[in-house]
Amino acid sequence: MIFQDPASFIFLLLIPLLFVLRKLGIFTKISFPLTISDWNGKTFSPGGWNRKFFVFFSFLSNLLLVLAFVCLVVAGANPVVRHNEKIYTSKGSDILFLLDTSPSMAAKDMTYMNTSINRLDAAKLSIKSIVESGSGSAFSLIAMASESAYVVPVTEDTSSFLERLDSLKIGALGDGSAIGTGLCSAVYHLSSTKAPKKCVVLITDGENNAGSVHPETAAQLALEHGITVYVLGIGTRGTVPVEYVDPNTGSVKSGFYESAFDSVPLEKIASISGGRYFSVETLSELSSALSTISGREDVVQSFRLKTVNEYFYDKFLLLSAILFVSSWFLKRVCLSEIL
């Protein structure tokens, strides 16, 4: 933190100056003694706990007053925190996540912080870590099941991307996995961008069983447009519990799912486009696979540093006002002083 008007701190000398003047008797607090008592009665003299109470709150109110003045002086010095922000002047890679949202993605065979989570939530967590890494890439998102939906266009706005990613629901686009249709849609939307590198990251736990486009046809189309396809086959094999809320009816669907799929067609999709297939059974393997993909698709970008100022004078002004009011409250209400 730096201060743009440090000369304002000279006003802090008023605090010890006031103390010295009071000690010398030159500047004393104005007071009007007022004794209220009956004839031949005793005048009020605080003692015991009453006196301790009075001394404590009197000290506290004066301390708050001094702190309020200090905060006011600091606000006048205009405190600023400066940090550098990286501004990219050339495009990075475009990464499109093609995410399976079919009911089988509700299988709870992933672990996060000693808690079982489903495959879709595991994918969301790993995607979030890549997007927040600040690599300079632009991201987009397509949700896929029996149908596909272009959820997020290519963007560098990570907050809006992650907001839409979190909104994805299992079963909202049907029960099947139209991998070919989803991949074809991804190629269509990426083909028009000007990024030096483009890739599709398909995260699914099944085989193509819906849609009118064969996945290998879509993979060949991706190759022709210079788009690399990476495929992550997510999930363990065997009987796994499944539980999710049907977005159409609001009812809870639960049971057990026999998890098994042939990875060969998925490997073929990746191979055709020059990509790579990853078998993922744990959250750490999923995160590692996405990190590997991000590294392979990384583009050296030119950038400049922009200095950003964050001002804090208004916060110190607010704190000063709070302290002044607190001091006044103690003097007026607790000590019954007339200001």
ChimeraX attribute file (.defattr): number of C-alpha atoms within 10 A of each C-alpha:
attribute: neighborCount
match mode: 1-to-1
recipient: residues
	/A:1	11
	/A:2	12
	/A:3	19
	/A:4	12
	/A:5	13
	/A:6	14
	/A:7	11
	/A:8	16
	/A:9	15
	/A:10	10
	/A:11	14
	/A:12	15
	/A:13	9
	/A:14	11
	/A:15	12
	/A:16	10
	/A:17	11
	/A:18	14
	/A:19	13
	/A:20	13
	/A:21	12
	/A:22	13
	/A:23	11
	/A:24	10
	/A:25	10
	/A:26	9
	/A:27	12
	/A:28	12
	/A:29	7
	/A:30	6
	/A:31	7
	/A:32	6
	/A:33	6
	/A:34	6
	/A:35	8
	/A:36	10
	/A:37	10
	/A:38	8
	/A:39	6
	/A:40	6
	/A:41	8
	/A:42	9
	/A:43	10
	/A:44	9
	/A:45	7
	/A:46	12
	/A:47	10
	/A:48	7
	/A:49	9
	/A:50	11
	/A:51	11
	/A:52	12
	/A:53	14
	/A:54	15
	/A:55	13
	/A:56	11
	/A:57	16
	/A:58	16
	/A:59	11
	/A:60	16
	/A:61	22
	/A:62	16
	/A:63	14
	/A:64	20
	/A:65	19
	/A:66	18
	/A:67	17
	/A:68	24
	/A:69	21
	/A:70	18
	/A:71	21
	/A:72	22
	/A:73	22
	/A:74	23
	/A:75	24
	/A:76	21
	/A:77	19
	/A:78	18
	/A:79	22
	/A:80	16
	/A:81	12
	/A:82	13
	/A:83	13
	/A:84	11
	/A:85	12
	/A:86	14
	/A:87	12
	/A:88	14
	/A:89	10
	/A:90	13
	/A:91	18
	/A:92	23
	/A:93	23
	/A:94	27
	/A:95	27
	/A:96	24
	/A:97	21
	/A:98	28
	/A:99	26
	/A:100	30
	/A:101	29
	/A:102	26
	/A:103	25
	/A:104	29
	/A:105	27
	/A:106	25
	/A:107	27
	/A:108	24
	/A:109	25
	/A:110	22
	/A:111	16
	/A:112	14
	/A:113	6
	/A:114	7
	/A:115	9
	/A:116	13
	/A:117	17
	/A:118	21
	/A:119	28
	/A:120	26
	/A:121	20
	/A:122	24
	/A:123	22
	/A:124	15
	/A:125	17
	/A:126	19
	/A:127	18
	/A:128	17
	/A:129	13
	/A:130	17
	/A:131	21
	/A:132	12
	/A:133	12
	/A:134	12
	/A:135	16
	/A:136	22
	/A:137	25
	/A:138	22
	/A:139	21
	/A:140	23
	/A:141	24
	/A:142	23
	/A:143	23
	/A:144	32
	/A:145	28
	/A:146	22
	/A:147	20
	/A:148	25
	/A:149	15
	/A:150	15
	/A:151	17
	/A:152	19
	/A:153	15
	/A:154	18
	/A:155	15
	/A:156	17
	/A:157	11
	/A:158	16
	/A:159	11
	/A:160	11
	/A:161	21
	/A:162	17
	/A:163	11
	/A:164	12
	/A:165	22
	/A:166	12
	/A:167	9
	/A:168	17
	/A:169	19
	/A:170	25
	/A:171	23
	/A:172	19
	/A:173	22
	/A:174	18
	/A:175	18
	/A:176	22
	/A:177	27
	/A:178	26
	/A:179	34
	/A:180	24
	/A:181	23
	/A:182	28
	/A:183	28
	/A:184	21
	/A:185	17
	/A:186	28
	/A:187	25
	/A:188	15
	/A:189	15
	/A:190	23
	/A:191	16
	/A:192	9
	/A:193	13
	/A:194	12
	/A:195	17
	/A:196	14
	/A:197	19
	/A:198	24
	/A:199	25
	/A:200	27
	/A:201	25
	/A:202	26
	/A:203	25
	/A:204	27
	/A:205	28
	/A:206	24
	/A:207	20
	/A:208	19
	/A:209	15
	/A:210	18
	/A:211	18
	/A:212	10
	/A:213	16
	/A:214	17
	/A:215	23
	/A:216	21
	/A:217	16
	/A:218	25
	/A:219	25
	/A:220	19
	/A:221	19
	/A:222	27
	/A:223	17
	/A:224	13
	/A:225	15
	/A:226	18
	/A:227	24
	/A:228	24
	/A:229	29
	/A:230	27
	/A:231	24
	/A:232	25
	/A:233	23
	/A:234	25
	/A:235	27
	/A:236	21
	/A:237	13
	/A:238	11
	/A:239	13
	/A:240	17
	/A:241	16
	/A:242	19
	/A:243	19
	/A:244	21
	/A:245	17
	/A:246	15
	/A:247	13
	/A:248	10
	/A:249	7
	/A:250	9
	/A:251	10
	/A:252	10
	/A:253	12
	/A:254	13
	/A:255	10
	/A:256	14
	/A:257	18
	/A:258	14
	/A:259	17
	/A:260	14
	/A:261	15
	/A:262	11
	/A:263	17
	/A:264	10
	/A:265	15
	/A:266	27
	/A:267	19
	/A:268	18
	/A:269	27
	/A:270	24
	/A:271	19
	/A:272	19
	/A:273	24
	/A:274	17
	/A:275	21
	/A:276	20
	/A:277	21
	/A:278	20
	/A:279	18
	/A:280	19
	/A:281	18
	/A:282	18
	/A:283	22
	/A:284	15
	/A:285	15
	/A:286	24
	/A:287	20
	/A:288	15
	/A:289	21
	/A:290	21
	/A:291	17
	/A:292	12
	/A:293	19
	/A:294	20
	/A:295	11
	/A:296	10
	/A:297	19
	/A:298	17
	/A:299	19
	/A:300	12
	/A:301	14
	/A:302	12
	/A:303	14
	/A:304	11
	/A:305	11
	/A:306	11
	/A:307	11
	/A:308	12
	/A:309	12
	/A:310	12
	/A:311	16
	/A:312	16
	/A:313	20
	/A:314	14
	/A:315	13
	/A:316	20
	/A:317	19
	/A:318	15
	/A:319	17
	/A:320	24
	/A:321	16
	/A:322	14
	/A:323	21
	/A:324	19
	/A:325	16
	/A:326	17
	/A:327	22
	/A:328	19
	/A:329	15
	/A:330	18
	/A:331	19
	/A:332	13
	/A:333	10
	/A:334	14
	/A:335	16
	/A:336	10
	/A:337	11
	/A:338	8
	/A:339	6
